């Protein structure tokens, strides 16, 4: 119902606030999207990536599998992720890559996504070693999304707060990856070191193109402007007023995309007073 409302669908990201592999219909969803000629990817913690699920992803034609890996040791991983699954995840990834190699399957491309913070940055060189050892050829450094809960604290963030030593470490990791033939990037088009020190200007959100190029749809059908919209709001009233732009089970996506609520959101985005989650974009998190 949702997919068929798009006359052209170039790229679909099948993750949000949750683990995609928990959805038993995930392979069927991927297959349906691939029949439409869509590029399909998702982020995953890898805990449920057993042989059966791995084969299903290969058979469905998944283009990209992004493994969230925020440490190079069992202890740091457990601290950041809140679960002692480091060894299991790496066993799963090793087996999945072996399965691909046996079948000469070029897809999905497997990459590591590392959320950099003060708690774990020192383990980035070790993560590069693990990637090299297991044959993973892409690593992405993500800036911490913080909203002052749990470990998502501003004092953990490196953006515009990185010490000389921390920035030197990131640059050294860029060099190591280059020497080993591993792609090392940050979110967007920036290099990892650029993503930490970039100048955000007076309107840091203004470089984002999400209000005009994509939409984010939850499992309940609510349409949000992007995956960062769930952050930065404290009450249900704020959620309704700023985040939810419509519901695809109540009206068509075309009506929502071209409707007054979305247009009002875009007008605010272009002003000096955007929606709260947009105002924090570029500072608390990166686009």
C-alpha positions in Angstrom: 0.0 0.0 0.0 2.7 2.5 0.9 5.3 1.5 -1.7 2.7 1.6 -4.5 2.0 5.2 -3.8 5.4 6.2 -5.2 5.5 6.3 -9.0 9.3 6.3 -8.8 11.1 4.9 -5.8 14.9 5.2 -6.0 16.1 4.2 -2.5 14.4 2.7 0.6 16.0 2.5 4.0 14.3 -0.2 6.1 15.3 0.9 9.6 14.3 3.4 12.2 13.9 3.1 15.9 14.3 -0.7 16.2 16.1 -3.8 14.7 14.9 -4.7 11.2 15.8 -8.4 11.5 13.0 -8.7 14.1 10.5 -8.3 11.3 9.7 -11.7 9.9 8.5 -10.1 6.6 11.7 -8.3 6.0 12.9 -10.5 3.1 9.5 -10.3 1.4 9.6 -6.5 1.7 13.1 -6.4 0.2 12.1 -8.6 -2.7 9.0 -6.5 -3.5 11.2 -3.3 -3.5 13.8 -4.9 -5.7 11.1 -5.8 -8.2 10.5 -2.1 -8.4 14.2 -1.5 -9.2 14.7 0.2 -5.8 18.1 0.3 -4.0 17.5 -1.2 -0.5 19.5 -1.0 2.7 19.2 -1.1 6.4 21.3 -0.7 9.6 21.3 -3.7 12.0 23.0 -4.7 15.3 23.8 -8.1 13.8 22.6 -10.1 16.8 19.9 -12.0 14.8 22.0 -12.5 11.6 22.0 -16.3 11.6 22.5 -18.5 8.6 18.8 -18.7 7.7 18.3 -14.9 7.9 21.5 -14.2 6.1 20.5 -16.5 3.2 17.2 -14.8 3.0 18.8 -11.4 2.7 21.0 -12.7 -0.1 18.1 -14.3 -2.0 16.0 -11.2 -1.6 18.6 -9.0 -3.3 19.4 -6.7 -0.4 21.9 -4.1 -1.7 23.5 -2.9 1.5 23.8 -4.3 5.1 25.1 -1.8 7.6 26.4 -3.2 10.9 26.3 -0.9 13.9 29.5 -1.6 15.7 30.4 0.9 18.4 33.5 -0.7 19.9 36.4 -3.0 19.2 36.2 -4.9 22.6 33.5 -6.9 24.4 33.6 -4.5 27.3 33.2 -1.2 25.4 30.6 -2.8 23.1 28.5 -3.9 26.1 28.8 -0.4 27.7 27.7 1.5 24.6 25.1 -1.0 23.3 23.8 -2.2 26.6 24.1 -5.9 25.7 26.9 -8.4 25.9 26.8 -9.6 22.3 30.1 -8.5 20.8 31.5 -12.1 20.2 28.1 -13.3 18.8 27.9 -10.4 16.4 31.3 -11.0 15.0 30.6 -14.8 14.6 27.5 -13.9 12.7 29.3 -11.5 10.4 32.1 -13.9 9.8 29.7 -16.6 8.8 27.6 -14.3 6.7 30.6 -13.1 4.7 31.7 -16.7 4.3 28.2 -17.5 3.0 28.5 -14.7 0.4 31.9 -15.9 -0.7 30.8 -19.5 -1.1 27.9 -18.3 -3.4 30.0 -15.6 -5.0 27.3 -13.2 -4.0 28.3 -9.5 -4.5 25.3 -8.2 -2.5 24.7 -7.0 0.0 27.7 -4.8 0.5 28.6 -5.1 4.2 29.9 -2.0 6.1 30.6 -1.0 9.7 29.0 2.1 11.2 30.8 3.4 14.3 29.1 6.1 16.5 32.1 8.1 17.7 32.1 9.4 21.2 34.6 10.0 24.0 33.7 6.6 25.5 34.8 4.6 22.5 37.0 6.7 20.1 40.2 5.1 21.4 38.9 1.7 20.0 38.6 3.0 16.4 42.0 1.6 15.3 41.0 -1.8 16.8 37.8 -1.7 14.8 39.8 -1.1 11.6 41.8 -4.1 12.5 38.7 -6.2 12.9 37.3 -4.9 9.6 40.5 -5.8 7.8 40.6 -9.2 9.4 37.1 -10.1 8.4 37.2 -8.6 4.9 34.9 -5.7 5.5 36.0 -2.9 3.2 33.9 0.0 4.4 33.8 1.9 7.7 31.6 4.9 8.4 32.0 7.3 11.4 28.8 8.7 12.7 28.5 11.7 15.0 26.6 11.0 18.2 23.0 11.9 18.3 22.5 13.3 21.8 19.4 14.4 23.7 20.7 14.2 27.3 19.4 10.7 28.1 21.5 7.6 28.9 24.8 7.8 27.1 23.4 10.3 24.6 25.0 13.2 26.5 26.4 16.3 25.0 29.7 15.8 26.9 30.2 12.5 25.0 30.0 14.3 21.6 33.1 15.1 19.6 31.6 17.5 17.1 33.2 21.0 17.7 34.4 19.6 21.1 37.2 17.2 19.9 40.6 17.7 21.5 43.7 17.9 19.5 44.5 14.3 20.5 41.1 13.0 19.4 41.3 14.7 16.1 44.8 13.4 15.5 43.5 9.9 16.2 40.7 10.2 13.6 43.2 11.5 11.0 45.5 8.7 11.8 42.7 6.2 11.2 42.0 7.9 7.9 45.6 7.2 6.9 45.5 3.6 8.1 42.3 2.9 6.1 43.8 4.4 3.0 46.9 2.2 3.4 44.8 -0.9 3.8 42.4 -0.1 1.0 39.4 0.4 3.3 36.9 3.1 2.5 36.5 5.4 5.6 33.8 8.0 5.4 31.5 10.0 7.5 27.7 10.7 7.2 27.1 12.8 4.0 30.0 13.6 1.8 32.5 14.8 4.5 35.6 12.9 5.6 35.5 11.7 9.2 37.8 14.5 10.4 35.9 17.2 8.5 32.6 15.9 10.0 34.0 16.7 13.5 35.3 20.2 12.8 33.1 21.6 10.0 31.8 25.1 10.2 28.0 25.0 10.7 27.3 28.7 10.3 24.4 30.6 11.8 21.7 28.3 10.3 23.3 24.9 10.7 20.2 23.0 9.5 20.0 24.9 6.2 22.2 22.5 4.2 19.8 19.6 4.7 17.8 18.5 1.7 15.5 16.0 3.5 12.4 18.2 3.5 12.4 18.1 -0.3 13.9 14.7 -1.2 12.6 12.1 1.2 10.1 11.2 3.9 10.2 8.9 6.9 7.2 6.6 7.6 6.8 4.7 10.8 5.3 1.3 11.3 2.0 2.9 12.4 1.9 5.0 9.2 2.9 8.3 10.7 4.9 10.5 8.2 7.8 12.4 9.7 10.3 14.6 8.0 13.3 12.4 8.7 14.8 9.8 11.0 16.0 12.6 13.5 12.4 13.9 14.0 11.8 11.5 17.0 14.5 13.4 19.0 14.3 16.8 20.6 10.7 16.7 21.8 9.5 16.2 25.3 5.8 15.9 25.2 3.0 14.2 23.2 1.7 17.7 22.3 5.0 18.7 20.7 5.1 15.4 18.9 1.7 16.0 17.3 2.4 19.6 16.4 5.8 19.4 15.0 6.8 15.8 14.0 3.7 14.1 12.5 3.0 15.5 9.1 0.2 13.0 8.3 -0.6 9.3 8.3 -0.6 7.2 5.1 -3.4 5.0 6.4 -5.7 8.0 6.6 -4.8 9.9 3.5 -2.6 9.4 0.5 1.1 10.2 0.5 0.6 12.7 -2.3 -1.9 14.5 -0.2 0.5 14.6 2.7 3.6 15.6 0.7 1.7 18.4 -1.0 -0.5 19.3 2.0 -0.5 22.4 4.2 1.1 20.7 7.2 4.2 19.7 5.1 4.3 23.0 3.4 4.2 24.8 6.7 7.0 22.6 7.9 9.1 23.6 4.8 8.3 27.3 5.2 9.5 27.1 8.8 12.6 25.2 7.7 13.5 28.0 5.3 13.1 30.6 8.0 15.1 31.3 11.1 12.6 29.3 13.3 12.4 25.8 12.0 10.8 22.8 13.8 12.7 22.0 16.9 14.3 18.8 15.6 15.5 20.8 12.5 17.0 23.6 14.7 19.2 21.0 16.4 20.3 19.4 13.1 23.9 20.2 12.2 24.7 20.7 15.9 23.3 17.9 18.0 23.5 15.5 15.0 24.6 15.7 11.4 22.8 15.5 8.1 
